[in-house]
Amino acid sequence: MTENLGIRIENETIVSDSTKPVYVALTGDQVALTDIRIRDI
């Protein structure tokens, strides 16, 4: 979740088949991506 100037965005992804590796790429143009958390349930 992120909030900036009153705008809040939250993203949650649930992977149902956890037998295969999951690859993730995060990019930001003219922004700083910070406080990224990965939780293994």
PDB file as gemmi writes it, atoms N, CA and C in Angstrom:
CRYST1    1.000    1.000    1.000  90.00  90.00  90.00 P 1                      
ATOM      1  N   MET A   1       0.842  -1.172   0.000  1.00  0.00           N  
ATOM      2  CA  MET A   1       0.000   0.000   0.000  1.00  0.00           C  
ATOM      3  C   MET A   1       0.888   1.234   0.000  1.00  0.00           C  
ATOM      4  N   THR A   2       0.473   2.218  -0.728  1.00  0.00           N  
ATOM      5  CA  THR A   2       1.167   3.496  -0.728  1.00  0.00           C  
ATOM      6  C   THR A   2       0.143   4.616  -0.722  1.00  0.00           C  
ATOM      7  N   GLU A   3       0.513   5.732  -0.172  1.00  0.00           N  
ATOM      8  CA  GLU A   3      -0.383   6.885  -0.146  1.00  0.00           C  
ATOM      9  C   GLU A   3       0.429   8.131  -0.457  1.00  0.00           C  
ATOM     10  N   ASN A   4      -0.103   8.958  -1.343  1.00  0.00           N  
ATOM     11  CA  ASN A   4       0.562  10.188  -1.732  1.00  0.00           C  
ATOM     12  C   ASN A   4      -0.499  11.229  -2.075  1.00  0.00           C  
ATOM     13  N   LEU A   5      -0.484  12.348  -1.385  1.00  0.00           N  
ATOM     14  CA  LEU A   5      -1.423  13.447  -1.623  1.00  0.00           C  
ATOM     15  C   LEU A   5      -2.885  12.978  -1.557  1.00  0.00           C  
ATOM     16  N   GLY A   6      -3.179  12.070  -0.626  1.00  0.00           N  
ATOM     17  CA  GLY A   6      -4.539  11.607  -0.442  1.00  0.00           C  
ATOM     18  C   GLY A   6      -4.957  10.462  -1.347  1.00  0.00           C  
ATOM     19  N   ILE A   7      -4.075  10.021  -2.235  1.00  0.00           N  
ATOM     20  CA  ILE A   7      -4.376   8.896  -3.113  1.00  0.00           C  
ATOM     21  C   ILE A   7      -3.708   7.654  -2.538  1.00  0.00           C  
ATOM     22  N   ARG A   8      -4.491   6.618  -2.294  1.00  0.00           N  
ATOM     23  CA  ARG A   8      -3.967   5.391  -1.694  1.00  0.00           C  
ATOM     24  C   ARG A   8      -4.101   4.242  -2.696  1.00  0.00           C  
ATOM     25  N   ILE A   9      -3.000   3.512  -2.897  1.00  0.00           N  
ATOM     26  CA  ILE A   9      -2.981   2.367  -3.807  1.00  0.00           C  
ATOM     27  C   ILE A   9      -2.490   1.156  -3.034  1.00  0.00           C  
ATOM     28  N   GLU A  10      -3.196   0.029  -3.171  1.00  0.00           N  
ATOM     29  CA  GLU A  10      -2.776  -1.210  -2.524  1.00  0.00           C  
ATOM     30  C   GLU A  10      -2.860  -2.334  -3.541  1.00  0.00           C  
ATOM     31  N   ASN A  11      -1.856  -3.210  -3.539  1.00  0.00           N  
ATOM     32  CA  ASN A  11      -1.831  -4.336  -4.458  1.00  0.00           C  
ATOM     33  C   ASN A  11      -1.532  -5.605  -3.686  1.00  0.00           C  
ATOM     34  N   GLU A  12      -2.351  -6.619  -3.899  1.00  0.00           N  
ATOM     35  CA  GLU A  12      -2.127  -7.924  -3.275  1.00  0.00           C  
ATOM     36  C   GLU A  12      -2.293  -8.981  -4.352  1.00  0.00           C  
ATOM     37  N   THR A  13      -1.303  -9.866  -4.470  1.00  0.00           N  
ATOM     38  CA  THR A  13      -1.339 -10.931  -5.464  1.00  0.00           C  
ATOM     39  C   THR A  13      -1.274 -12.266  -4.748  1.00  0.00           C  
ATOM     40  N   ILE A  14      -2.212 -13.144  -5.051  1.00  0.00           N  
ATOM     41  CA  ILE A  14      -2.243 -14.481  -4.460  1.00  0.00           C  
ATOM     42  C   ILE A  14      -1.939 -15.485  -5.560  1.00  0.00           C  
ATOM     43  N   VAL A  15      -0.892 -16.275  -5.370  1.00  0.00           N  
ATOM     44  CA  VAL A  15      -0.488 -17.286  -6.344  1.00  0.00           C  
ATOM     45  C   VAL A  15      -1.022 -18.628  -5.858  1.00  0.00           C  
ATOM     46  N   SER A  16      -1.889 -19.245  -6.651  1.00  0.00           N  
ATOM     47  CA  SER A  16      -2.524 -20.487  -6.205  1.00  0.00           C  
ATOM     48  C   SER A  16      -1.638 -21.711  -6.436  1.00  0.00           C  
ATOM     49  N   ASP A  17      -0.751 -21.670  -7.428  1.00  0.00           N  
ATOM     50  CA  ASP A  17       0.142 -22.799  -7.707  1.00  0.00           C  
ATOM     51  C   ASP A  17       1.545 -22.423  -7.273  1.00  0.00           C  
ATOM     52  N   SER A  18       1.895 -22.756  -6.043  1.00  0.00           N  
ATOM     53  CA  SER A  18       3.195 -22.336  -5.508  1.00  0.00           C  
ATOM     54  C   SER A  18       4.298 -23.347  -5.771  1.00  0.00           C  
ATOM     55  N   THR A  19       4.073 -24.290  -6.685  1.00  0.00           N  
ATOM     56  CA  THR A  19       5.099 -25.293  -6.978  1.00  0.00           C  
ATOM     57  C   THR A  19       6.167 -24.753  -7.924  1.00  0.00           C  
ATOM     58  N   LYS A  20       5.869 -23.687  -8.631  1.00  0.00           N  
ATOM     59  CA  LYS A  20       6.826 -23.104  -9.573  1.00  0.00           C  
ATOM     60  C   LYS A  20       7.370 -21.796  -8.999  1.00  0.00           C  
ATOM     61  N   PRO A  21       8.600 -21.419  -9.379  1.00  0.00           N  
ATOM     62  CA  PRO A  21       9.153 -20.146  -8.908  1.00  0.00           C  
ATOM     63  C   PRO A  21       8.329 -18.958  -9.425  1.00  0.00           C  
ATOM     64  N   VAL A  22       8.287 -17.915  -8.635  1.00  0.00           N  
ATOM     65  CA  VAL A  22       7.605 -16.684  -9.022  1.00  0.00           C  
ATOM     66  C   VAL A  22       8.661 -15.597  -9.162  1.00  0.00           C  
ATOM     67  N   TYR A  23       8.706 -14.955 -10.318  1.00  0.00           N  
ATOM     68  CA  TYR A  23       9.666 -13.889 -10.587  1.00  0.00           C  
ATOM     69  C   TYR A  23       8.921 -12.563 -10.629  1.00  0.00           C  
ATOM     70  N   VAL A  24       9.476 -11.557  -9.980  1.00  0.00           N  
ATOM     71  CA  VAL A  24       8.833 -10.251  -9.885  1.00  0.00           C  
ATOM     72  C   VAL A  24       9.833  -9.185 -10.279  1.00  0.00           C  
ATOM     73  N   ALA A  25       9.377  -8.196 -11.033  1.00  0.00           N  
ATOM     74  CA  ALA A  25      10.204  -7.053 -11.392  1.00  0.00           C  
ATOM     75  C   ALA A  25       9.452  -5.782 -11.008  1.00  0.00           C  
ATOM     76  N   LEU A  26      10.109  -4.926 -10.237  1.00  0.00           N  
ATOM     77  CA  LEU A  26       9.530  -3.637  -9.855  1.00  0.00           C  
ATOM     78  C   LEU A  26      10.357  -2.541 -10.504  1.00  0.00           C  
ATOM     79  N   THR A  27       9.680  -1.602 -11.128  1.00  0.00           N  
ATOM     80  CA  THR A  27      10.388  -0.494 -11.756  1.00  0.00           C  
ATOM     81  C   THR A  27       9.717   0.814 -11.367  1.00  0.00           C  
ATOM     82  N   GLY A  28      10.468   1.862 -11.408  1.00  0.00           N  
ATOM     83  CA  GLY A  28       9.908   3.177 -11.129  1.00  0.00           C  
ATOM     84  C   GLY A  28      10.624   4.224 -11.963  1.00  0.00           C  
ATOM     85  N   ASP A  29       9.855   5.033 -12.654  1.00  0.00           N  
ATOM     86  CA  ASP A  29      10.401   6.112 -13.458  1.00  0.00           C  
ATOM     87  C   ASP A  29      10.152   7.417 -12.712  1.00  0.00           C  
ATOM     88  N   GLN A  30      11.204   8.063 -12.298  1.00  0.00           N  
ATOM     89  CA  GLN A  30      11.150   9.322 -11.563  1.00  0.00           C  
ATOM     90  C   GLN A  30      10.522   9.159 -10.184  1.00  0.00           C  
ATOM     91  N   VAL A  31      10.613   7.965  -9.615  1.00  0.00           N  
ATOM     92  CA  VAL A  31      10.107   7.709  -8.263  1.00  0.00           C  
ATOM     93  C   VAL A  31      11.105   6.831  -7.525  1.00  0.00           C  
ATOM     94  N   ALA A  32      10.975   6.775  -6.219  1.00  0.00           N  
ATOM     95  CA  ALA A  32      11.789   5.889  -5.394  1.00  0.00           C  
ATOM     96  C   ALA A  32      10.897   4.786  -4.850  1.00  0.00           C  
ATOM     97  N   LEU A  33      11.266   3.549  -5.108  1.00  0.00           N  
ATOM     98  CA  LEU A  33      10.530   2.412  -4.565  1.00  0.00           C  
ATOM     99  C   LEU A  33      11.218   2.003  -3.277  1.00  0.00           C  
ATOM    100  N   THR A  34      10.532   2.175  -2.146  1.00  0.00           N  
ATOM    101  CA  THR A  34      11.131   1.896  -0.846  1.00  0.00           C  
ATOM    102  C   THR A  34      10.188   1.057   0.007  1.00  0.00           C  
ATOM    103  N   ASP A  35      10.717   0.503   1.056  1.00  0.00           N  
ATOM    104  CA  ASP A  35       9.951  -0.267   2.037  1.00  0.00           C  
ATOM    105  C   ASP A  35       9.147  -1.385   1.370  1.00  0.00           C  
ATOM    106  N   ILE A  36       9.804  -2.137   0.486  1.00  0.00           N  
ATOM    107  CA  ILE A  36       9.175  -3.244  -0.222  1.00  0.00           C  
ATOM    108  C   ILE A  36       9.219  -4.467   0.683  1.00  0.00           C  
ATOM    109  N   ARG A  37       8.084  -5.100   0.871  1.00  0.00           N  
ATOM    110  CA  ARG A  37       7.990  -6.262   1.762  1.00  0.00           C  
ATOM    111  C   ARG A  37       7.431  -7.460   1.011  1.00  0.00           C  
ATOM    112  N   ILE A  38       8.054  -8.600   1.226  1.00  0.00           N  
ATOM    113  CA  ILE A  38       7.594  -9.856   0.644  1.00  0.00           C  
ATOM    114  C   ILE A  38       7.221 -10.774   1.788  1.00  0.00           C  
ATOM    115  N   ARG A  39       6.033 -11.296   1.748  1.00  0.00           N  
ATOM    116  CA  ARG A  39       5.544 -12.158   2.820  1.00  0.00           C  
ATOM    117  C   ARG A  39       5.198 -13.519   2.237  1.00  0.00           C  
ATOM    118  N   ASP A  40       5.754 -14.563   2.830  1.00  0.00           N  
ATOM    119  CA  ASP A  40       5.481 -15.935   2.410  1.00  0.00           C  
ATOM    120  C   ASP A  40       4.479 -16.525   3.384  1.00  0.00           C  
ATOM    121  N   ILE A  41       3.291 -16.780   2.896  1.00  0.00           N  
ATOM    122  CA  ILE A  41       2.215 -17.285   3.756  1.00  0.00           C  
ATOM    123  C   ILE A  41       2.252 -18.795   3.801  1.00  0.00           C  
TER     124      ILE A  41                                                      
END                                                                             
